[in-house]
Amino acid sequence: MQAGQCARFADRATCGTSSEFVAIPDSFISGGVPDADMVLFVASVPTDPDTNAWALACQTDKFGRPVAGIINFNLNNVDVSDQTWDRQLRTAVHETMHALGFSSNSFNKFIDRRTGKRYSADVPAQGQDIPGVTQSVTTRGHRVSYFVLPTAVAEARDHFNCPTLRGLEIEDGGSPSSAGSHLEKRVFYSDVMNPQAHTAPSYSRMALAVLHDSGWYDADFSKATVLKWGLRAGCPFAEDYCLAAGRVVAGGDKYFCPGPPSSGPKRRCTMDRYSVGQCGVYSWSKPLPAYYQYFPDTNKVTVALARACV
């Protein structure tokens, strides 16, 4: 957007969901916001007690790019102590990226930088692939979706040292607000765009590349930080089960636990050698899907250095 132009709100009076929203000032609606590429409202509207924060875009321009959005923080879950600064910063950055377009309801509006046109002229039905943006295949016994955006794929192939990697796996677990709008935690464990906060998040080139490939932004990749999880670990690490027949996937020895310890949880160094992690097997509330069952007991899940190996 050029200087002198502004983010306009059409005739929208609120920003947010139907039940959780903030009012847009009348002056924003009538005259827009001068010299603003985007207006981001920050709110603390009462929300789900288990939610730390949520964000969305509430207004787009003619190219589909968000020009207004909202981040809503649950103040009951905000800790302003020095010890949690990195985690709180990660939450704010994570939610800002959602408002900028890293969200399933924005992917169909992405513009191919090579042609200047949308990847998809049609709005796909819920759950359908967006040609050039997402692709779904059956692997590891279930349906898995990937980002197949060109810059993002190139960055992922370089990160994992896997020249044949299909794309960036998209999270398929959790709530509707989690599935489909994040990077898969199993593969991108400490990345800022996995669905759960990490104590030492990485602002990876891959996460930046998704927004770069939206066609709306030019990512400054010099600002990215190295994602140590899976770095140069190879194709099996990024594509296969983390455990199979009691053996850890190739390239995964320092990331995953080899199986249920014989005498309770076992401590070992985390993959970055910065702290102590714990290997153990825990009971889920109900049987896991067949493609996540690694042990004879169908409700057992292994926690690999403080994360579920699923």
C-alpha positions as CSV (number, residue, x, y, z in Angstrom):
1,M,0.0,0.0,0.0
2,Q,1.4,3.4,-0.9
3,A,1.9,6.3,1.4
4,G,-1.3,8.4,1.7
5,Q,-3.6,5.5,1.2
6,C,-5.3,3.8,4.1
7,A,-6.8,0.7,5.5
8,R,-10.6,0.9,5.0
9,F,-13.3,-0.9,6.8
10,A,-16.2,-0.7,4.4
11,D,-19.4,-0.7,6.6
12,R,-18.2,-3.2,9.2
13,A,-19.0,-2.1,12.8
14,T,-17.1,-4.8,14.7
15,C,-13.9,-6.9,14.4
16,G,-13.9,-10.4,15.8
17,T,-16.3,-13.3,16.0
18,S,-20.1,-13.2,16.4
19,S,-19.7,-13.5,20.2
20,E,-16.3,-12.1,20.9
21,F,-15.5,-8.8,19.2
22,V,-14.5,-5.1,19.5
23,A,-16.2,-2.1,18.0
24,I,-14.6,-0.3,15.2
25,P,-14.4,3.5,15.7
26,D,-16.7,5.4,13.4
27,S,-13.8,7.5,12.1
28,F,-12.1,4.3,10.8
29,I,-15.3,3.4,8.9
30,S,-15.9,6.8,7.4
31,G,-12.3,7.8,6.5
32,G,-10.1,4.8,7.0
33,V,-6.7,4.9,8.7
34,P,-4.2,7.1,6.8
35,D,-0.8,5.6,6.0
36,A,-1.7,2.2,7.5
37,D,-1.1,-1.1,5.7
38,M,-3.1,-2.9,8.4
39,V,-4.9,-2.0,11.6
40,L,-4.5,-4.6,14.3
41,F,-6.9,-4.4,17.3
42,V,-5.6,-5.9,20.5
43,A,-8.3,-6.9,23.0
44,S,-9.1,-8.9,26.1
45,V,-12.7,-9.9,25.5
46,P,-13.8,-12.8,27.7
47,T,-13.1,-16.1,25.9
48,D,-12.6,-19.8,26.4
49,P,-10.7,-20.2,29.7
50,D,-8.3,-22.8,28.1
51,T,-7.3,-20.4,25.3
52,N,-4.3,-18.2,25.7
53,A,-5.2,-16.0,22.7
54,W,-6.8,-16.1,19.3
55,A,-6.6,-13.9,16.2
56,L,-8.2,-13.4,12.9
57,A,-8.5,-11.0,9.9
58,C,-11.8,-9.1,9.8
59,Q,-11.3,-7.0,6.7
60,T,-9.5,-7.6,3.4
61,D,-8.7,-5.5,0.4
62,K,-9.6,-6.3,-3.2
63,F,-6.6,-8.6,-3.4
64,G,-7.7,-10.6,-0.4
65,R,-4.9,-9.2,1.8
66,P,-5.9,-8.6,5.4
67,V,-6.1,-4.8,6.2
68,A,-7.7,-5.2,9.6
69,G,-7.5,-7.9,12.3
70,I,-7.8,-8.6,15.9
71,I,-5.7,-10.4,18.6
72,N,-7.7,-11.3,21.7
73,F,-5.7,-12.2,24.8
74,N,-7.1,-14.2,27.7
75,L,-5.8,-12.1,30.6
76,N,-6.3,-15.0,33.0
77,N,-3.5,-16.8,31.1
78,V,-1.1,-13.9,30.7
79,D,1.9,-14.0,32.9
80,V,4.1,-10.8,32.7
81,S,7.0,-12.1,34.8
82,D,10.5,-12.0,33.3
83,Q,10.6,-15.8,33.3
84,T,7.8,-16.1,30.8
85,W,8.7,-13.2,28.5
86,D,9.8,-15.5,25.6
87,R,6.6,-17.5,25.8
88,Q,4.4,-14.4,25.9
89,L,6.3,-12.8,22.9
90,R,5.9,-16.1,21.0
91,T,2.1,-15.9,21.6
92,A,1.9,-12.4,20.3
93,V,4.0,-13.1,17.2
94,H,2.1,-16.3,16.6
95,E,-1.3,-14.6,16.7
96,T,-0.1,-11.7,14.6
97,M,0.9,-14.1,11.9
98,H,-2.6,-15.6,12.0
99,A,-4.1,-12.1,11.6
100,L,-1.7,-11.4,8.6
101,G,-3.1,-14.5,6.8
102,F,-1.6,-17.6,8.3
103,S,-5.0,-19.1,8.7
104,S,-7.2,-21.6,6.8
105,N,-9.8,-18.9,5.9
106,S,-7.1,-16.9,4.1
107,F,-5.3,-19.6,2.1
108,N,-7.7,-19.5,-0.8
109,K,-7.0,-15.8,-1.3
110,F,-3.2,-16.3,-1.7
111,I,-1.7,-14.8,-4.8
112,D,0.9,-16.5,-7.0
113,R,3.9,-14.2,-7.0
114,R,4.9,-15.6,-10.4
115,T,1.6,-14.6,-12.1
116,G,0.1,-11.9,-9.9
117,K,-3.1,-13.9,-9.8
118,R,-4.8,-16.0,-7.2
119,Y,-3.7,-19.6,-7.0
120,S,-7.4,-20.5,-7.1
121,A,-10.1,-18.5,-8.9
122,D,-12.8,-20.5,-7.0
123,V,-13.4,-20.8,-3.3
124,P,-12.9,-24.5,-2.5
125,A,-15.4,-26.3,-0.2
126,Q,-14.3,-26.9,3.4
127,G,-11.6,-29.5,3.5
128,Q,-10.8,-29.3,-0.2
129,D,-7.3,-28.6,-1.5
130,I,-6.3,-25.3,-3.0
131,P,-4.3,-25.9,-6.1
132,G,-0.8,-24.6,-5.7
133,V,-1.3,-23.8,-2.0
134,T,-2.3,-27.1,-0.3
135,Q,-2.3,-30.7,-1.3
136,S,-3.7,-33.8,0.6
137,V,-2.5,-37.3,0.3
138,T,-3.0,-40.6,2.2
139,T,0.2,-41.4,4.2
140,R,0.9,-43.1,7.5
141,G,-2.6,-44.6,7.4
142,H,-4.6,-41.4,7.2
143,R,-5.2,-38.2,5.2
144,V,-2.5,-35.6,5.5
145,S,-2.4,-32.0,4.1
146,Y,0.7,-30.1,3.1
147,F,1.6,-26.6,2.1
148,V,3.0,-26.9,-1.5
149,L,3.9,-23.2,-1.9
150,P,7.2,-22.8,-3.8
151,T,9.3,-20.8,-1.4
152,A,8.0,-22.7,1.6
153,V,8.7,-26.1,0.0
154,A,12.3,-25.0,-1.0
155,E,12.9,-23.9,2.6
156,A,11.6,-27.1,4.1
157,R,13.6,-29.3,1.7
158,D,16.7,-27.4,2.7
159,H,15.9,-27.5,6.5
160,F,15.3,-31.2,6.6
161,N,17.9,-32.1,3.9
162,C,15.2,-33.8,2.0
163,P,15.1,-32.9,-1.7
164,T,12.0,-34.9,-2.4
165,L,9.9,-33.5,0.5
166,R,6.3,-33.0,-0.7
167,G,5.7,-29.9,1.4
168,L,5.1,-28.5,4.9
169,E,2.8,-30.8,6.8
170,I,-0.3,-29.0,8.2
171,E,-1.6,-29.7,11.7
172,D,-4.6,-32.0,11.7
173,G,-5.2,-32.4,15.4
174,G,-6.8,-30.4,18.1
175,S,-9.8,-28.0,17.9
176,P,-11.2,-26.6,14.6
177,S,-9.2,-23.4,15.3
178,S,-6.0,-25.5,15.6
179,A,-6.3,-28.0,12.8
180,G,-5.7,-26.6,9.4
181,S,-4.1,-23.3,10.5
182,H,-0.8,-24.4,11.9
183,L,2.3,-26.3,11.1
184,E,2.3,-30.0,12.3
185,K,3.7,-30.1,15.8
186,R,5.2,-33.6,15.2
187,V,7.5,-32.1,12.4
188,F,7.8,-28.5,13.5
189,Y,7.9,-29.0,17.3
190,S,9.4,-25.7,18.4
191,D,8.4,-23.5,15.5
192,V,6.4,-20.4,16.3
193,M,3.5,-21.6,14.0
194,N,3.0,-25.0,15.6
195,P,-0.3,-25.0,17.6
196,Q,1.2,-25.0,21.2
197,A,3.5,-22.5,22.8
198,H,7.2,-23.6,23.3
199,T,9.5,-22.2,25.9
200,A,12.2,-21.4,23.3
201,P,10.3,-20.9,20.0
202,S,12.0,-20.5,16.6
203,Y,10.9,-18.0,14.1
204,S,11.8,-20.2,11.1
205,R,12.4,-19.4,7.5
206,M,9.6,-21.9,6.7
207,A,7.0,-20.1,8.7
208,L,8.0,-16.8,7.1
209,A,7.9,-18.4,3.7
210,V,4.2,-19.3,4.0
211,L,3.4,-15.6,4.3
212,H,5.9,-14.7,1.7
213,D,4.2,-17.0,-0.7
214,S,0.8,-15.4,0.0
215,G,1.9,-12.8,-2.5
216,W,1.0,-10.0,-0.1
217,Y,4.3,-9.6,1.7
218,D,8.1,-9.6,1.1
219,A,9.5,-11.6,4.0
220,D,12.9,-10.5,5.5
221,F,14.5,-13.9,5.9
222,S,17.5,-12.4,7.7
223,K,15.2,-12.0,10.7
224,A,14.5,-15.7,10.9
225,T,16.0,-17.9,13.6
226,V,17.2,-21.4,13.2
227,L,14.7,-24.2,13.9
228,K,16.9,-26.9,15.5
229,W,14.1,-29.5,15.5
230,G,14.7,-31.8,12.6
231,L,17.6,-29.7,11.2
232,R,19.3,-31.8,8.4
233,A,17.6,-34.9,9.9
234,G,16.6,-36.3,6.5
235,C,13.4,-37.4,4.7
236,P,12.3,-40.2,7.0
237,F,12.3,-37.8,10.0
238,A,9.9,-35.4,8.2
239,E,7.7,-38.0,6.5
240,D,7.6,-41.3,8.4
241,Y,6.3,-42.5,11.8
242,C,8.6,-41.4,14.6
243,L,8.5,-45.0,15.9
244,A,8.0,-48.2,13.9
245,A,8.4,-51.8,15.2
246,G,10.0,-50.5,18.3
247,R,12.7,-48.5,16.5
248,V,13.1,-44.8,16.2
249,V,12.9,-43.4,12.7
250,A,16.1,-42.7,10.9
251,G,17.5,-39.4,11.9
252,G,15.3,-39.2,15.0
253,D,17.5,-40.7,17.7
254,K,18.1,-37.4,19.6
255,Y,14.4,-36.4,19.2
256,F,12.3,-39.4,20.0
257,C,12.3,-42.0,22.8
258,P,12.9,-45.6,21.6
259,G,9.9,-47.1,23.4
260,P,8.4,-47.7,26.8
261,P,11.1,-47.7,29.6
262,S,11.1,-50.8,31.7
263,S,11.1,-49.0,35.0
264,G,9.2,-45.7,34.8
265,P,10.1,-42.4,33.0
266,K,13.7,-42.1,32.0
267,R,15.6,-38.8,31.9
268,R,17.9,-37.8,29.1
269,C,19.3,-34.7,27.4
270,T,17.0,-32.8,25.1
271,M,18.0,-32.6,21.5
272,D,19.5,-29.1,21.8
273,R,21.5,-30.2,25.0
274,Y,20.1,-27.2,26.9
275,S,18.0,-29.1,29.4
276,V,16.9,-32.4,30.7
277,G,13.9,-34.2,29.2
278,Q,12.0,-37.3,30.1
279,C,11.0,-40.4,28.2
280,G,7.8,-42.1,29.4
281,V,4.6,-43.8,28.3
282,Y,1.3,-42.4,29.4
283,S,-2.4,-43.3,29.2
284,W,-4.7,-41.4,26.9
285,S,-8.4,-41.1,27.9
286,K,-9.5,-43.4,25.0
287,P,-7.9,-45.6,22.4
288,L,-5.8,-43.7,19.9
289,P,-6.5,-43.8,16.1
290,A,-4.8,-46.9,14.6
291,Y,-2.2,-44.9,12.9
292,Y,-1.0,-43.5,16.2
293,Q,-0.9,-46.8,18.1
294,Y,2.8,-47.7,18.8
295,F,2.2,-50.2,21.6
296,P,0.0,-53.2,22.3
297,D,-2.1,-51.0,24.6
298,T,-4.2,-48.9,22.3
299,N,-4.5,-46.0,24.6
300,K,-0.8,-45.6,25.4
301,V,1.2,-42.7,24.0
302,T,4.9,-42.1,24.3
303,V,6.1,-38.6,25.3
304,A,9.4,-37.9,23.5
305,L,11.4,-35.3,25.3
306,A,8.3,-33.5,26.5
307,R,6.2,-34.0,23.4
308,A,3.7,-36.6,22.2
309,C,5.3,-38.8,19.5
310,V,2.2,-38.7,17.2
